[in-house]
Amino acid sequence: MGVVATLSGCWGFGLSTGQGVETDHPGTIGVGPSPMASPWPARSIVIVQLSGPDGGNVTADEADATAVSIQARLAALRVDASVRSIPDARLRIDVADPSNADSVKRVATAPGYLEFVPVPEAFANAIVEGEPLPADMTVGPLFGGDSVVSFELGEDAVGYPAIDLRFDDEASRVFDAWATGHLGERLAIVLDGHVVSAPVLLTDQFHGQAQISGAFDLGPTRELVAILQGGPLSVVAQVLDVCPAAGDCPGASPLPSLAPGH
């Protein structure tokens, strides 16, 4: 992808250097091999409880749609796992390798809401990566993650792995219009209410494309890309239990026994 401008900083998950950046932390990122569609028998089971944003019940259709979204995230994460709806607004995630269970839990339950928020100069030194935006900074986002057409793994100009972003036409127009008058200012990239990157803009034209590059921590960044590629969840997902495939799940009893195709 021909990236024309670079966003950089330091993700709470890990991210920084590249062209047009202010950072001291070079790093790397990567993904593992493609997953194999062989979730049976699983060696670990993760049970996820679903509820509405207001704590209410979810419908069967909402549960099924959430299962599809989480399955897409896990496919992007490239772990061998299968997601199924089970009774009482729960999801059963069968994970072939128990060492992936913690990563699966994080990726399956992250709300996944991304926003790009301009940072006024008065707040330039008040932005803390990994923390919420300052409570008294009331600026709204330029646009959200639904305006990003694609998130792809790539490389920056010096060969470091990076995340390439491509915006839709409207977001591209809005972004360039804002950037033209705000060179040298920061843009907060906010995921689920926390700043994951706050780069300084050193270009005023992105033409619908940007690149985030730098000091990646491999595992968390894999998770971040998977969450972004899978998209946000419309319901609240919380881990109810994790157990061996052959064991009991007291917090999720009764636990249906599933077989392929059911």
N, C-alpha and C positions, 0 to 999 in steps of 0.2 A: 504494500500500500504506500502511495507516495505522500508521506506526511510532510506538511509544509511548515508546521510550527510545533513547538514542544511545550507541554505543560510539565513542570517538575517541581518537586518539593520533597517531602518525606512522608510517605503514607504511614498512618498508624499501623497498617499491616506491613509497611515497608515500601518506599518508593522515593526516588530523588533524581540525581544528575541527568545530564543530557544537554543538548543545545538550548540556549536561552534559559539557563537555570541558575539558581543560587543555592548551592548545597555542597556538602563535604563528604557525601556518602555514596560512592559507587557500589553497585551490587548486581545481582543476577536473578533470573527467574526462569522457570521451565515447567514443562508438564510431563507426566509419565506416559507410558504406552496406552494405546486405546483400550477401553474396557472390553472384557469378554462377556457376552450375554449368557452367563451361566450361574445364576444366583442360587441354584439348588444343588446340594444342601448348603444353606448358609451356616456360618460358624458363629455369627453374632446377630442379635435382633434388637433393633431400636424401635421403641413404641413412641409415637408422637401424638399428643392430644391437640385437637383443633378447637378453636372457639372464635366467635365473631369479634370484630374490633372493639365492641362494647361489652364483651364478655358473654354474649348470648350464644345460642346454638348455631351450628352451621348445617346447611342442607347437604343431602347426599351428593348433589351436583357440585357444590362448593368443595366438598371433600375430594371428589374425584378430580376436579380441576387442580386442586392443590397438589394432589399426588402426581399429576402430570408435570407441574412446574418443578417440583422437587426432583422428580426423575430426570428432568432436563438439566438441572443443576448438577446432579451426581454424574450424569453422562459427561458434562463439561469438566467435572473434577477428575474424571477417568478412574473411578473406583468401580469395582464389581459389586453392584447393589441393585436391589429390586424394590420398588415401592408399591404397596397395595393398600386400598381402603379396607378397613375392618369396622365392625360395629362400634357404636357409641362415639362417633366422630373422631376416630383414631386412624392413624396410618401405621402400617407395619413395614419397616425397612429391613430387609434381609441383606446382611453384609457378609461377603465371602471371607474377608480378612479382618479379624477383630482389631488389628492395629489401626484400621481406618475408622473405627467407630466414633472416636472423638471428633474427627474431621467431619464425618457424616452428620453428627449432631449439630455442629455449628452451621454447616451449609444448609441443612434442612430447616432450621428454625430462624435464620436471619430474615427479617422483613424484606430487606433488599431495596429500600427506597433511596434513590440517588438524587442529589440536587447540586446545582452549580450556582454558588452564591457570591455576588460581588462583595468585596471587603472594603468599606470606606477607609480612607487614609487614617482617620482618627482611631481606627481599630486594628491597624496593620500589625502592631506589636502585641495585640491582645488575643490573637488566634493561637490556640494550642492544639496541635495535632493529637488526635485520640480523645479529645474532649468536645463537649457541645460548643456551639458558637456562643459568644457572650450574650447574656440575657438581655442586655440593653441595646444590642445591635439588631435593629428591627427591619433591615433590608430583606426583601423577598428574593427568591431565586430567579436567575435569568431563565432557566428551564430545568426540567427534571430528566431522570434517566430514560423516560419514555421517548425523549427526543434524540436519544443515541441509537443510531441504526445498527451499529455493530461495535463489539469489543473484541479485539484480536491481539494475540501475542505477536510481537515483532522484535525488531532491533533498533537501537538509536544510531546516530551517525558514527559513533565510535565502537559499535558492535555489542553494546550492552543490551540484554533483553529489555523489552518495553511493552506497554499496552497501547495499541493504536485505537483511537476512537474516530468514528465517523458519525456526524450529526445529520439530522434531516434538514430539509431546505429552510424551514422556518427558524429552527434553532441556529442554523448557520448564519442566517441574516441577522438575528438578534445578537449573536455572539460577536460578529465582526463589527456591528454598529456600536456595541458597548466597548469593545476592545480599542476602537479607534480613539476614544477619548479618555482611556484609562491605562496607558502605558506606564509600567513601573508599579502598578497596583497589584494587589493579591486577589486571587480567585479561590474561594474555599470550595473544595469538592467534599460534599457531606453525604455520608452513608448512614442511614438509620439514626440520624440526629447527632452523629459524631464526625468531626473533621478528620478525613483520612489523608488529605493533601491540601496545601495552601500555596500554590506556586505564584511567583511573580511574573507578570506578563512582560515579555521583552519583544513582542511583535504585536501588530495591531490588525493582522489579517490571517485568519485561520482557514478560510475557504471550505468550511465544513469538515475539516480534519484536524486532529491534534494527536500528540503522543505524550504519554506519561512514562517516564523512564527513571531508573536509578537504583537505589539501594534496596533491593528486594530481599525479603526473607522468603525462601522458596515455598514452604508449606502454606503459610497464611496467604501469600499472593495467589497461589493456586485456588485457594478457597474464595478469595475475593473475585477473581475472574469468573469462577463457576457461578457465584451468586449473581453477578452482573449479567452473564450470558443467559441464565435461567429466568431472570426477571423477578419482580417483586411478588410477594404473596398477598392475596386479598383477605386472608384470615390470619389469626394469631396461632402460631405453632410452638408448642412447648414439649420438651422431652419428658415423657412419663416414666419410662423405664428402659434399661439396657440389660440384656441377659444373654447367656449362651443359647444357641439354637436348641440344645437338648435339655435345657434347664427350665425352671419355672420363672414367670414374670409376675411376682406378687402384685405390683402396682398396676398391672394391666389385665388381671384375671377377669373373665376368662379370655384366654388367648387362642383364637381360632388356629387350627392346623391347616395350612395352605399347601396346595400342591400346584405344580405348573399348569397354567391354563385356567386356574380358578381364582 
